Amino acid sequence: MGTARRAFARAAFALAAVCAAGASLPARAEEAFITEQPANRVAVVDLSQVGAGKVKAQIPVPGEPAGIAVTRDGRRAYVTSPNDKAVTVIDAASRQVLARWPVGGGPLGIAVGPAGAPVFVADWYARRLLVIDPDAPDRPREAQTGASPSGVAVTPDGAFVLTADRDDDTVSVIDTQSLKRVAVIPVGTRPFGVTIDAQGRRAYTANVGSNDVSVIDLPARRVVATVKVGERPYGVALARGRAFVTNQYAGSVSVLDLETLRELVRIGVGDYPEGIDTSGDGSRVYVANWFDNSLSVIDTETLKAVATLPLGDGPRAFGAFIRRGE
């Protein structure tokens, strides 16, 4: 995960950070919660003014945080720290760290059930998914996955959770009640990010080893299409009938039409784009650029990058990082 870069970042940045004033917003504007891995913190960015996004808070999170999951109601943000083998719980409104859960292994991908619980954590170093009740975090349950689970996604009804099992080239489908692995779906080479559509009918994996996206029919539990994209795709976001895919080595985002499953265009963004998420109304897509220390803003109508917002060192934002407005 970029050892030399992290070493540089530690020398350049202090761990301590100051939380922004203002505990809550009466009418919540959209915000981005960005894990800045080498800087050991989460930056909170105000997205209310697209061309002038402002960092409103810097929340210290040790252990080189990578994965992020903001709950659907915007109350909590859960952050994985692979180096500390922990999950940090943040009150999204007050910007306060509420708890740190030791989970062992190598926590990376993270997702939350649609009702705000449970919290699903992929253990990168083991073939397992941790299932944590926020009210009883010391008693996590486990489900079997394939090797090196990375991305995690939950179906809209909360019935199933998917893991992208990077070193097995598969996606695991797990029943959230029984925690049984009910299906194993072969996909492209080294799947990393996985995203499920709003209807719970299709899932999309970004396959970093084969430079493509696998399209999965969830009811049928099989791949129905494979679409070539740029070099080393990392994550997928869905908006307005299109899929947006970050291409790490290409510094671009591939845009796929979800009906024809053809690539429409590639949009230039910052260097080494990783995390990607959408605004609540689907009008914007946000991309965290790991090497450029920036957040790119894409207009989903014009399919152009319309703004670049500065961030701290090493933004990854792997997961659902947008806290949507009310």
Secondary structure by P-SEA (a helix, b strand, c coil): ccaaaaaaaaaacccbbbbbcccccccccbbbbcccccccbbbbbbccccccccccbbbbbcccccbbbbcccccbbbbbbccccbbbbbccccccccccccccccccbbbbccccccbbbbcccccbbbbbccccccbbbbbbbcccccbbbbcccccccccccccccbbbbbccccccccccccccccccbbbbcccccbbbbbcccccbbbbbcccccccccccccccccccccccccbbbbbbccccbbbbbccccccccbbbbbcccccbbbbcccccbbbbbbccccbbbbbcccccccccccccccccccccccccccc
